[in-house]
Every structure is written in structure tokens, then in C-alpha cells.
Amino acid sequence: MSEIPSLIICRCREVTEEEIRSAIEDGATTLAGVKRRTHAGMGLCQGKSCSRLVSRLIADQAGIPMSRIEPPSSRPPVRPVSLKLLSLGRGPR
């Protein structure tokens, strides 16, 4: 009989529920902590598709209310981009 694979929570980085639960068990009780340990939320979507799932796992396993879990921090672009370039569909080169 084959073992049932763990559910993939972060599709971009292929991080499983088991990996996230292990990180929480090791003390990661924030999105940033889980991200550092597992890289969940570091893929192309930057956590847009998995951060709610990770938050729910933290809330369930660590007993922290969802309202107390900080949202992920966002980072500004490396270089400023003018609105004109954005409206034309081009970024900095």
C-alpha cells in the first residue's frame, strides 16, 4: 500500500502541509517565520495564493486567532518605476 502524499500548500515552491506543520512545531508562529523555514510564499505569486492557508495552519496548530496573525510584508520595487512606463506596459530596463 502506498503512502498518501502530503497536501501541497504553496504551489509555486511546492511546500507541503507537513513541512509547514513541522515549521510551526519548531516555533514558527508567524507568516515570516514559516516563510524563512520553508520558503512558502517566496514563489512567483509572492504568497497571494498560499498565505491564507498558511495563516489557517498557524491558527489551528498554534492556537492563535486569525485576527492576530500579521499579514505578510510587502517590498517596494528595487528601482522606482514611473507611472508613464507602467501605463505603457514597460518597466525599467
N, C-alpha and C positions, 0 to 999 in steps of 0.2 A: 504494500500500500504506500502510495507516495504522500509526502507531507504537503499540507496546504500552504501555499506561499503567502507571505505577509502582504497586506494591502499596501499599495504604493500611495503615499500621501502627496509627496512632491513629485509631480510627473517630469518636470524639467530636469531634476537632478536624480530622479529615481530613488528617493529616500522613502523607506518603508515605515509603516506604523511601528513596527518592532524597534527600529533604530531610534525613532522619536521617543517612544516609551522608555527605552534604555537611557537616553539622554536626560529625560525628566527624572528618572530614578537616580541618576548620578548627580542631580542637583540643579539642572537647567529648568527654572520655573518662569522664564520669560521667553518671548519670541527670539530675542537676540541671543540668549543662551543656547537655545535649541539650534539656531542658525549656525552659531560658532562650532558646535559639536557635530552637526550632521550635514551642514550646507543646504538644508531645506530653506527655500526662499531665495537662493542665490542663482537660480536659473534665468532663462530668458524672460519669464513673466515677473521676476523680482518679488515673488510671494503673493501675487494677486490672486492666484488660484488655490494656494495651499495655506495661507496664513490663518484663515478662519478654522480650517481643520486642525492645524497645529494648536491654535488657541483652545479649541474644544478639548483636545487631548490633554493639554496642560491643566485646564479647568477640572476635567474629570479625574485625572490622576493625582494632581497636587492639591485638589480641594480649594482652588482659588476661583472666586466668582469671575465670570467672563468680563464683567464690567471693570475689574481690577487689572486685567491683562493689558499692558501698554501696546498700542499699535506699533507696527514696525516703523523705524525711522526712514526717512527718505533722504536721498542725497541730491544736491544740485548737480547740473552738468559740469564736467571738468572745465569746459570753456564756455563763456557766455555766448548765447546764440541770439541774434536779432530776430525780432518778430517778423521782419520782412523776409528773411531767409526761411523761417518756419512756414509762412504763408505761401511761399513758392515751392514748399516741399523739399527744400535743401537745407542741410545742416552745415556746420563749419567743416572746412577741409583742412 
